[in-house]
Amino acid sequence: MRIEGLQDFGQLTTQKKEHKESESFGELLQEFIADVNTDLKNAKQAEKLIAEGKVENLENLMYQIAKSDISLRLITEIRNKALESYQEIMRMQV
């Protein structure tokens, strides 16, 4: 296992920042929704394995289920805040 030095970390951080600056908010949101969808599919598969009794690593399966729950709650809150913001903008008088 290779441990990266601070110089390598700085380069990785700079590359990520450059990549993220080029993305629009819509693209970022689409990626996040796709990630949440993947998490939900993984959790469904984990629940199926637990129900069938094919558990090799229960902690990992429970982690996947908890991760999907948190992701779903977060995306729901983002949606709620976006709707509230839209409604507030629509109430503004021009």
MDAnalysis code that builds the backbone (N, CA, C; Angstrom):
import MDAnalysis as mda
import numpy as np

u = mda.Universe.empty(282, n_residues=94, atom_resindex=np.repeat(np.arange(94), 3), trajectory=True)
u.add_TopologyAttr("name", ["N", "CA", "C"] * 94)
u.add_TopologyAttr("resid", np.arange(1, 95))
u.add_TopologyAttr("resname", ["MET", "ARG", "ILE", "GLU", "GLY", "LEU", "GLN", "ASP", "PHE", "GLY", "GLN", "LEU", "THR", "THR", "GLN", "LYS", "LYS", "GLU", "HIS", "LYS", "GLU", "SER", "GLU", "SER", "PHE", "GLY", "GLU", "LEU", "LEU", "GLN", "GLU", "PHE", "ILE", "ALA", "ASP", "VAL", "ASN", "THR", "ASP", "LEU", "LYS", "ASN", "ALA", "LYS", "GLN", "ALA", "GLU", "LYS", "LEU", "ILE", "ALA", "GLU", "GLY", "LYS", "VAL", "GLU", "ASN", "LEU", "GLU", "ASN", "LEU", "MET", "TYR", "GLN", "ILE", "ALA", "LYS", "SER", "ASP", "ILE", "SER", "LEU", "ARG", "LEU", "ILE", "THR", "GLU", "ILE", "ARG", "ASN", "LYS", "ALA", "LEU", "GLU", "SER", "TYR", "GLN", "GLU", "ILE", "MET", "ARG", "MET", "GLN", "VAL"])
u.atoms.positions = np.array([
    [0.842, -1.178, 0.000],
    [0.000, 0.000, 0.000],
    [0.882, 1.234, 0.000],
    [0.619, 2.143, -0.899],
    [1.423, 3.348, -1.024],
    [0.730, 4.486, -0.306],
    [1.482, 5.184, 0.503],
    [0.949, 6.363, 1.187],
    [1.464, 7.583, 0.454],
    [0.540, 8.401, -0.008],
    [0.906, 9.570, -0.796],
    [1.377, 10.691, 0.117],
    [2.377, 11.411, -0.358],
    [2.893, 12.542, 0.395],
    [2.019, 13.767, 0.232],
    [2.354, 14.811, 0.929],
    [1.564, 16.031, 0.864],
    [1.617, 16.665, -0.518],
    [2.738, 16.508, -1.215],
    [2.834, 17.068, -2.555],
    [1.842, 16.384, -3.485],
    [1.757, 15.062, -3.391],
    [0.790, 14.331, -4.208],
    [-0.632, 14.746, -3.854],
    [-0.897, 14.924, -2.568],
    [-2.227, 15.328, -2.119],
    [-2.590, 16.698, -2.674],
    [-1.640, 17.614, -2.679],
    [-1.884, 18.951, -3.222],
    [-2.223, 18.902, -4.698],
    [-1.550, 18.048, -5.443],
    [-1.834, 17.901, -6.864],
    [-3.215, 17.316, -7.090],
    [-3.589, 16.314, -6.287],
    [-4.911, 15.715, -6.421],
    [-6.000, 16.726, -6.101],
    [-5.792, 17.514, -5.066],
    [-6.769, 18.520, -4.675],
    [-6.933, 19.564, -5.777],
    [-5.816, 19.997, -6.363],
    [-5.866, 20.987, -7.427],
    [-6.596, 20.425, -8.645],
    [-6.327, 19.172, -8.983],
    [-6.999, 18.553, -10.123],
    [-8.496, 18.456, -9.882],
    [-8.909, 18.099, -8.662],
    [-10.332, 17.992, -8.346],
    [-11.004, 19.353, -8.422],
    [-10.320, 20.396, -7.933],
    [-10.906, 21.733, -7.971],
    [-11.103, 22.194, -9.409],
    [-10.115, 21.948, -10.264],
    [-10.221, 22.349, -11.661],
    [-11.368, 21.607, -12.335],
    [-11.531, 20.332, -12.012],
    [-12.608, 19.539, -12.609],
    [-13.972, 20.030, -12.123],
    [-14.085, 20.337, -10.841],
    [-15.364, 20.758, -10.284],
    [-15.765, 22.146, -10.752],
    [-14.810, 23.015, -11.014],
    [-15.139, 24.361, -11.462],
    [-15.775, 24.339, -12.843],
    [-15.447, 23.331, -13.645],
    [-15.993, 23.267, -14.991],
    [-17.400, 22.667, -15.017],
    [-17.822, 22.033, -13.935],
    [-19.136, 21.423, -13.890],
    [-20.200, 22.456, -13.546],
    [-21.361, 22.299, -14.127],
    [-22.468, 23.168, -13.765],
    [-23.213, 22.554, -12.595],
    [-24.096, 23.342, -12.004],
    [-24.872, 22.856, -10.875],
    [-25.761, 21.693, -11.307],
    [-26.317, 21.777, -12.499],
    [-27.167, 20.707, -13.002],
    [-26.428, 19.391, -13.145],
    [-25.207, 19.455, -13.661],
    [-24.399, 18.247, -13.815],
    [-24.052, 17.656, -12.453],
    [-23.717, 18.522, -11.520],
    [-23.389, 18.073, -10.175],
    [-24.589, 17.402, -9.524],
    [-25.756, 17.977, -9.706],
    [-26.978, 17.416, -9.144],
    [-27.312, 16.072, -9.800],
    [-27.117, 15.981, -11.109],
    [-27.369, 14.712, -11.795],
    [-26.438, 13.607, -11.288],
    [-25.176, 13.937, -11.070],
    [-24.227, 12.959, -10.545],
    [-24.631, 12.509, -9.144],
    [-25.074, 13.458, -8.323],
    [-25.473, 13.125, -6.968],
    [-26.706, 12.230, -6.972],
    [-27.667, 12.524, -7.835],
    [-28.868, 11.694, -7.937],
    [-28.497, 10.285, -8.398],
    [-27.580, 10.187, -9.336],
    [-27.127, 8.873, -9.802],
    [-26.443, 8.103, -8.671],
    [-25.649, 8.806, -7.853],
    [-24.998, 8.169, -6.710],
    [-26.024, 7.674, -5.692],
    [-27.043, 8.483, -5.436],
    [-28.099, 8.079, -4.497],
    [-28.819, 6.854, -5.043],
    [-29.100, 6.849, -6.329],
    [-29.762, 5.702, -6.943],
    [-28.912, 4.442, -6.801],
    [-27.625, 4.568, -7.015],
    [-26.711, 3.428, -6.855],
    [-26.705, 2.942, -5.414],
    [-26.676, 3.881, -4.467],
    [-26.717, 3.509, -3.049],
    [-27.990, 2.754, -2.708],
    [-29.122, 3.205, -3.245],
    [-30.393, 2.532, -2.978],
    [-30.416, 1.123, -3.566],
    [-29.852, 0.960, -4.760],
    [-29.782, -0.368, -5.362],
    [-28.890, -1.296, -4.542],
    [-27.752, -0.766, -4.061],
    [-26.850, -1.563, -3.229],
    [-27.526, -1.967, -1.923],
    [-28.297, -1.055, -1.340],
    [-28.995, -1.359, -0.096],
    [-30.060, -2.435, -0.318],
    [-30.754, -2.353, -1.443],
    [-31.762, -3.361, -1.757],
    [-31.116, -4.729, -1.905],
    [-29.966, -4.765, -2.558],
    [-29.236, -6.023, -2.721],
    [-28.754, -6.533, -1.365],
    [-28.295, -5.633, -0.494],
    [-27.832, -6.022, 0.837],
    [-28.984, -6.598, 1.652],
    [-30.156, -5.963, 1.576],
    [-31.326, -6.476, 2.295],
    [-31.711, -7.861, 1.785],
    [-31.597, -8.063, 0.473],
    [-31.910, -9.364, -0.108],
    [-30.944, -10.427, 0.421],
    [-29.656, -10.098, 0.486],
    [-28.664, -11.049, 0.992],
    [-28.914, -11.379, 2.460],
    [-29.285, -10.376, 3.234],
    [-29.561, -10.616, 4.650],
    [-30.777, -11.518, 4.796],
    [-31.820, -11.260, 4.005],
    [-33.032, -12.070, 4.078],
    [-32.778, -13.521, 3.658],
    [-31.892, -13.710, 2.706],
    [-31.574, -15.059, 2.236],
    [-30.587, -15.769, 3.155],
    [-29.976, -15.039, 4.066],
    [-29.011, -15.634, 4.988],
    [-27.639, -15.804, 4.385],
    [-27.363, -15.124, 3.303],
    [-26.053, -15.211, 2.639],
    [-25.160, -14.069, 3.090],
    [-24.943, -13.991, 4.388],
    [-24.204, -12.872, 4.966],
    [-22.772, -13.309, 5.252],
    [-21.830, -12.622, 4.602],
    [-20.425, -12.859, 4.900],
    [-19.888, -11.760, 5.815],
    [-20.313, -10.535, 5.547],
    [-19.852, -9.403, 6.346],
    [-21.078, -8.534, 6.674],
    [-21.681, -8.783, 7.810],
    [-22.902, -8.084, 8.193],
    [-22.659, -6.583, 8.367],
    [-21.493, -6.218, 8.884],
    [-21.192, -4.797, 9.094],
    [-21.203, -4.030, 7.777],
    [-20.625, -4.614, 6.747],
    [-20.591, -3.957, 5.438],
    [-21.993, -3.801, 4.867],
    [-22.815, -4.819, 5.007],
    [-24.181, -4.749, 4.501],
    [-24.987, -3.698, 5.259],
    [-24.818, -3.647, 6.568],
    [-25.527, -2.643, 7.364],
    [-25.032, -1.240, 7.034],
    [-23.747, -1.117, 6.741],
    [-23.186, 0.171, 6.320],
    [-23.839, 0.630, 5.019],
    [-23.993, -0.276, 4.057],
    [-24.612, 0.080, 2.784],
    [-26.059, 0.532, 2.974],
    [-26.779, -0.139, 3.854],
    [-28.173, 0.228, 4.120],
    [-28.246, 1.600, 4.785],
    [-27.390, 1.838, 5.777],
    [-27.388, 3.136, 6.461],
    [-26.960, 4.259, 5.521],
    [-25.985, 3.987, 4.661],
    [-25.515, 4.990, 3.704],
    [-26.631, 5.388, 2.753],
    [-27.391, 4.413, 2.275],
    [-28.482, 4.723, 1.355],
    [-29.576, 5.523, 2.052],
    [-29.827, 5.219, 3.323],
    [-30.831, 5.967, 4.078],
    [-30.422, 7.429, 4.231],
    [-29.177, 7.650, 4.573],
    [-28.681, 9.023, 4.743],
    [-28.681, 9.762, 3.407],
    [-28.272, 9.079, 2.337],
    [-28.272, 9.703, 1.007],
    [-29.681, 10.105, 0.587],
    [-30.646, 9.220, 0.838],
    [-32.030, 9.516, 0.471],
    [-32.576, 10.690, 1.279],
    [-32.262, 10.722, 2.569],
    [-32.702, 11.857, 3.394],
    [-32.089, 13.166, 2.908],
    [-30.811, 13.125, 2.540],
    [-30.131, 14.331, 2.076],
    [-30.732, 14.837, 0.774],
    [-30.959, 13.948, -0.180],
    [-31.515, 14.378, -1.461],
    [-32.936, 14.906, -1.275],
    [-33.676, 14.342, -0.327],
    [-35.021, 14.838, -0.033],
    [-34.963, 16.246, 0.541],
    [-34.031, 16.488, 1.442],
    [-33.883, 17.831, 2.015],
    [-33.436, 18.841, 0.968],
    [-32.562, 18.419, 0.062],
    [-32.125, 19.313, -1.019],
    [-33.316, 19.685, -1.890],
    [-34.138, 18.690, -2.202],
    [-35.336, 18.953, -3.002],
    [-36.265, 19.923, -2.271],
    [-36.473, 19.693, -0.973],
    [-37.363, 20.563, -0.203],
    [-36.843, 22.005, -0.179],
    [-35.552, 22.171, 0.016],
    [-34.970, 23.518, 0.042],
    [-35.074, 24.184, -1.328],
    [-34.877, 23.414, -2.385],
    [-34.999, 23.979, -3.731],
    [-36.430, 24.432, -3.998],
    [-37.409, 23.633, -3.575],
    [-38.810, 24.027, -3.743],
    [-39.152, 25.267, -2.925],
    [-38.650, 25.326, -1.694],
    [-38.888, 26.509, -0.858],
    [-38.279, 27.746, -1.499],
    [-37.081, 27.605, -2.042],
    [-36.427, 28.742, -2.696],
    [-37.210, 29.190, -3.916],
    [-37.674, 28.242, -4.706],
    [-38.462, 28.571, -5.885],
    [-39.746, 29.295, -5.488],
    [-40.426, 28.803, -4.466],
    [-41.663, 29.431, -4.021],
    [-41.407, 30.842, -3.505],
    [-40.289, 31.017, -2.815],
    [-39.946, 32.351, -2.307],
    [-39.672, 33.310, -3.460],
    [-38.984, 32.842, -4.471],
    [-38.701, 33.697, -5.642],
    [-40.003, 34.054, -6.349],
    [-40.923, 33.121, -6.457],
    [-42.182, 33.382, -7.127],
    [-43.057, 34.379, -6.343],
    [-42.852, 34.444, -5.030],
    [-43.612, 35.411, -4.215],
    [-43.070, 36.830, -4.299],
    [-41.842, 36.978, -4.794],
    [-41.234, 38.296, -4.875],
    [-41.985, 39.186, -5.868],
    [-42.138, 40.431, -5.480],
    [-42.787, 41.365, -6.383],
    [-41.717, 42.084, -7.202],
    [-41.979, 42.190, -8.467],
    [-41.011, 42.803, -9.363],
    [-41.356, 44.249, -9.626],
])
